[in-house]
Amino acid sequence: MNRLPQDKDRIERATREAQSIIAIERQAREAKTARLRELRLSSEAPASTGAAKRKPGARKTTRKTIDVR
């Protein structure tokens, strides 16, 4: 398939524009992630002082008692 030089230029320009948009979106996403991480860490900091951190799945086991009357 023969492409005209105009088509090649148009495709290259569109590719550059698309890559530029992708880079801008990636930068915005990374900035948002960093901002949310900072918010999460700052909100966790006061809660974690004085209390030991547990693993999410590690619960204290309790025995069930059955009353028989």
C-alpha angles and dihedrals in degrees: 000000000000116000122200117236088247091059091049091051091047092050092048091049092048090049092051091048092048092049090048092052091047090051092050092049091048091051091050091048092050091049091050091048091051091047093050091046090053091049091049093048093047092050092048096048099076093042094052097052111102094005122092115235117240129200111257094244097041108099127169109253117232129192119240115229123205120206111219114191 
